[in-house]
Amino acid sequence: MPRFVMIRYFLLKVYLGVASLRQWVKFLHHHGSWCKILGLYKVPHLSTFSRAATWW
């Protein structure tokens, strides 16, 4: 997954004030339209977000 796409996800997570990655994935499952807006067509797995969080 491209880093710039993950940066978009993390920026939105911070903007919306979601505290944990688990809550973030749950939010994205309920609001799937955000994935399309951010450049993907399905919600990435929690482990994908965990790996991406170590990039920064």
N, C-alpha and C positions, 0 to 999 in steps of 0.2 A: 504494500500500500504506500503511495507517495506521501512523503513527509508533509507537504503543503496541505494535503487533505486532512491529515491528523491535526495539524496546527489549527485548521478551521474548527474541528471538533472541540479541541481544548479551549479555544477562545470563546466559543459559544457556551461551553460548560462553565467557564469563569463568569461570563456575562450573565448567565441565568442563575448563578449562585448555587450550583449543584455541588454538594460536599464530597461525595465519594464516587469512584468509578462504577461501583455496583448500582448506585442510584442513577447514574448517568445512562448506563445501558438500559435500565428499566424505563427511564424517561423516553429514550429513543425508540424502544419497542412500542410504547404507547403513542408516540408522535412520529411516525415513520416518515412523514413529509420532510422533516428536517434532514434526513439522510439524503434525499434527492436534492434538496437545496444545497447541501454541502458537497455533493459530488459523488455519492454512492447510491446504490439501489437497494442495499440491505444493511442491517445494523451489524457492525463488526462485533466479534466476540469480545468478552471481557479481557481475555488474555492478550488480545491485540492492543487494547488500550493500555494494559499494564506494561507491555513491551515498549510501546511508544512513549510512555511516561518516563522511561529511563533515558530517553534520548536527550532530555533537557535537564 
